[in-house]
């Protein structure tokens, strides 16, 4: 089983902001949704485009390439051309540190 890895501090990831971190050889995007932290694969399931370059509005990120939309907390694909959900990862906050666990 994987361990939680600290990726950033709470104060360094402002509400509405998303950043990518390398966690156990995976590129994981972490979004701050009004104080709730969600982690998801930074690759559109339609064409592997980098989602961190897209627009984040509430819990929804829009892929900058073809406009596919995803719920960043559940991974659900919300619009075509994507039909496959994103991988999401467990997140916790401990002593002001945002930690992510990528299952093996």
N, C-alpha and C positions, 0 to 999 in steps of 0.2 A: 504494500500500500504506500502511496506517495505521502510525503509530508507537506505541510503548509510552508510556503516560501514567501518571505516578506518582499513586496515589490515596490512599495512607496509608503509615505506617511499620509495620514488623512488630510492634513493641511496642505499637502503638495498637489492634491487632486481636487480641484474646486468643483462645485456642483455644475453639471452640464458639460464637464470636461471628460475626455477619453484619451488614454495613452496606451501604448503598446509596450509590453515587457517580454523578455525571453524567460520562460519558466520551463525547466526540464526539456529543453530543445523544442518548445512550442512557442509560437508568437501569440501571446494572450493580450487581448485588449481589456482594459479595466475602465469602466465608466462610473462616474459619480452621479447618481440620479437623486438629487435632493437629499443627499446624505446616505442613500442606499448604494452599496457598491456591487456591481455586477461584472462578471468576467466571462468573456466569450472568445472564440477563435477569431483571429483577425484575418479571415479569408472568406469572401463571399462563396456560398455553396454553388452558385451558378457558374462562376469563372475564376475563382480564387483571387479576385481583386482585393486590395487592402481596404477593409471597412473603416479603419481609423481615419482615412482620408475623406470619408463621407460625412454627411451632416447628421448630428445627433439631436433629436428633438424628443424630450421626455424620455421614454424607454425605447424609442425607435431610431435605428440607424439606417440611413439610405446609402446603398452602394453607389459610389461616384461613377461607376462605369455604365451600368445599365438600369439603375434605379430600383433594384430589388430592395425590399425593406424587411427588417428583422427586429423582433423584440429582443433586446440585448440581455434581458434577465432570464427569459425562458428559452431563447434560441429560435422561437417560432418564426417561420418564413411567412411574412404578411402580404407579399405581393410578388407577382411574376416579374422577371423570369425565374426567380428562385422558387423551388418547391421543397427542397431539403432543408431542415432546420440546421442552425449553427450548433456547434458543440459549445456547451457552457461549462463553467467550472465553479467549484465551491469557493466562496470568499468568506473571510472573517476579519474582524478588526480586534487586535489585541494591543493594549497599551499605545494606542494611536497609530499602530502600523497596520496597513492593509496587506493581508496575506491571501495567497491563492494556492489551491491544491489542484494539480493536474493528475487525474487518475491514469495509471499505467495500463 
